[in-house]
Amino acid sequence: MNHTVSSLWAAVSLARRDLLEFLRDRRTVAVTLLLPMITYPLVALSSSLGVRTGLQTTAEQQSATPLSLVLSGPESPRLATRLGMILLEAKENIPPGWPSDVFAEIESSDKAKQLLDSGKVDLWIDVPEGFTEQLTGFNTIDLTAHVSDEYPASTKTRAQLESLMQSFATQIREERMELAEVPRSFFNPIKLIFEGKDPAEVIADRRIIAPVLGAILVLLAVLTMTGSFYPAIDAIAGEKERGTIETLLIVPCRTQDIVFGKFLAIFGVTLATLAANVISILLTILVSLRYFPDGSAEYYLQNIWRGAFITLISFIGLSSVASAMSLAVTTASKSVKEAQNTLTPVILLISALAGISLLPGISINGFVPAVPFTGQIVVSQDALTPPPTEQQPITHDDQISSSWEMTTPIARLAPLLTTMLSSVGVTWVLLRGTAAMLTDEDILFRGPDAASGFARPAPRLVPGVIHGGLALAVGLAGLWYVQGISPANIVLAIPVQQVAVIAPLAMLLWWQRVNIQKTFSLSWPGTGSPWSSYLGGLSALLGGVLTGGGLFILGAAVLLQLTSIEMSPAMKQLSEKILSLMLDQPWWLAWILIAILPACLEELLFRGWVLSAFCGEKPNTQRMAFAVFAQAICFALFHLLPERMPQTFLLGLALGTIVLLTKSIYPAILCHVTNNSMPLLLLFMTGIKDKESLPSSATTDAMNLSLPPLAIVAAGGVVVLGTVLLIFSQRLRVKCSLRGFAAILLVSVFCQTNDSIRHLRAQEPATNETVDPLRVAVFPIKGLAEYQGDSPRGYSIDLWKELSKRIGESTQYVQIPSIEKLFNATQNGDIDVLLGPLAVTEQREKLVDFTHPVVHSGLQIAVPRDHDGRLVTALTHLISWELVTILASVIGTMILTGHLLWLFERRHNAESFPAPYPRGVWEAVWWSVSTIITGGCENKVISTVTGRFIAVTWMIGGIVLVALLTSTLTTTMTVDQVTGTVRSPRDLFGKTVACQEGVVVIDAVKEYGGSPVLYPNIETMMTAVSSDECDALVSESHTLMLALHTSKPNDLRLIPGIFNSFDFALALPQGSTLREPLNNAILQMRETGILDDLKDRWFGEYH
């Protein structure tokens, strides 16, 4: 207890000492406290002006414009009169979508065409003869609006004419109802009336305030981070430069106490910076209230106190992470200048993490609150954002934003608790790492690795922590960038990627003169006498092999159990490439590329260089545990795909533990090789030798398999046995019965192999030969039934295979190219089953007999990806002349300020700004960059009056430029989110919609006011929408999901929600005797879940 109190007292004493030193620097205190007071008013003013300008631009684009028409034909005066009466009745209350005014001329056809071609009118309507008489009838009148080829009418002009003509059509419909003595209420059974106070003219919009709050919170996070820079630089780097670090280290307290005391001091200054920022924000909000629209201030501020409390708690955690990160980064620096240079890229990284919260689709769902800097901003933004003003249809993008109304108070606090626990955990890890660095003399005093010029550093036993992190950072960057240039052929792509990962290690290994054997653990795993060493080494190697094979089976079982959705396209593409490599190439080449090459090179990097760097020369138990955990995380991140990360993380933990346990890398290499070899071994056990013998649904079946329980138990036993062998190899218990171990191993492998073979054989479909096979008609549709050579494949084919097996019939597939011919063949008795499956409608029921429904579906809409305003579109919209101009202004002003400073300071202050032009200007420009990013440059002093005037001007001007940049980003994202898109079937009105010939989609599109454009298949439909020939695509939901999921490249995305639901079934000739057996089989498949499994296997979920 006394030790704890004394440790805490020592840390508090050190913190108090550092805080007093900080308060003596008045310039730093002034920058810390006064900078927020200047920044937020400028941001608020520029952001409000930018958003207002953007919304005004959007309103102008959506405002009504005049429409100029020319009418021709004998009955054109009648149409002009009717349109004039409609406009007169509307008077000043112009309906939405109408033109502001209509100018109509009546001319002959030739004259009308001349006016259209010259661009004097927007559209030419040739009124057909008998137009008035047909209006009184009950038929649909075709009215054509001609568009000029040289001056085509805009989309807005066409939409306004369509809206006007729709109102005209409504009027004609009512007149026809009166003639038929049908009351108008027949088509309007319900009329909704609102009672109460009318809404204000300006409705507060949640979509506006959210991105504005996000931009302010991002700025708050960055300024809070910069508040920790000055005390962090002085904490350790300043002590080194002043020569007091040695005195500090001999203080009678633990290293952890010194680090904790330094952290408390930095944390206190960071909290002061946060407080100054929060006060400035609140005062800015109070000032800005007068500029809010009438009636919207109460709406915007209804969550202000609850949101401010959550924001304060979240940002206290952010301040903790920022303080610990700044302390950790500056501890590795030798001087104040080096610390400041090191913190410059850190602020860029923090800005990137904070900016992620502004991207569309980022929400408090999942593990986002646990991400440092991103999580705190997202949680605060959600707490401060007011709820929606009206109940709207919940879409995929809006589920999280509206979830606050449907969650319990505990669930609402879950994101806050997550981000706080994450902040505490990250802070603890950073402080532990700082304590480890503070005890490392190489890092603290830069002894052995200090070098001058191009001289290599002095020899050392193992690499330092910085060298280990450098190999990881450069290797990960190389792996990421090589993705774009690596060959498409996987035989060449694997070596190229491995070279990109291992090349930084090769360069570091050449530069850093380390002990190769110690660094890479290149030693025999056995110890003791020669005989004991030999048996112990064999035991360790065998244990590594068994552990690798068992871990693969266990990892695959866990992955299959936990995975509830289909593989991502990237993972599926990788699986297909690896499967193709194993089937198309010789087994030895596939084994080298899949198992041996990656295992050897990755072990040298992660379990060799990185693990030894993180452990150090004299590691203790805690540092070894931290090293194993850290290298496992890095090993998982290097695999890039989220689906692979959990399994590779566990494998990394096992491999790191094996190396530290056996003090040899060889068992880990064999473990890794065995783990990577398991797919080849399993493929060999199935007997599949080429693509022809591969089942057509092998790729889609991957996520629907389940391993037999006996195989999982055997794999667990193999892992336990391998672990025992690894432990016994070090304790020299080699006199144990290795025969017993071998017997257990053989029994486990035999059980696993035998059970796997029986499980695979059980999945092979039985073939029943019949004399007269059923003639099954197939209409080729992507995903449902498509031909590859002479045999069809798809959802419908797999469905029929299961049905035919249950009713005991063989099959003869008959390919029919169109829906009409399908029904004709069914009515004529030329086929026995019309596979489809087809949508069940009243008209079709009159022609054929349908079975029980096999799947319930409906129609769904697909639009181009850029219509949804997601990440790519948001980033694309950010690239504008305004943004480029601001960036150019910032860079140009930096250079100009640097030249002016050098010009006035070079004669009086040569130490900070040398007289030679290149070096002097570079130092001055560096001062400008550091000032705008970190708020100052610690190691440079401006002495002249003119220089100080220039410096003050640049500081204030830099704040203005940053505010303008922030407002530009905010305006772009805000306007992009406010602008409407196609998000429901009602938005199809006036749009050209791609539809497939002969299906039920056409009537549905017409019902919603869309203009259907017919295409023969879904591929041509997708091409039409991608090339902007059509605005959207409507098709059956499951077929559309599969088509989007498998198309390359995929330029479309689904609009969430299904409309016009219907059932799918198989069609039979009327009176067919197959109906009852097929209905029974369908009911059996539904009850056992096979129908759902087939649907999930082929279509899954696509968003």
Beta strands, then each sheet from edge to edge (+ up, - down):
strand 1: 67-72
strand 2: 102-106
strand 3: 123-126
strand 4: 145-146
strand 5: 774-778
strand 6: 786-788
strand 7: 791-793
strand 8: 811-815
strand 9: 833-839
strand 10: 849-850
strand 11: 855-864
strand 12: 992-996
strand 13: 1011-1015
strand 14: 1032-1036
strand 15: 1052-1068
sheet 1: 2+ 1+ 3+ 4-
sheet 2: 8+ 5+ 9+ 15- 10+
sheet 3: 8+ 5+ 9+ 15- 11+ 14- 12- 13-
sheet 4: 6+ 7-
end
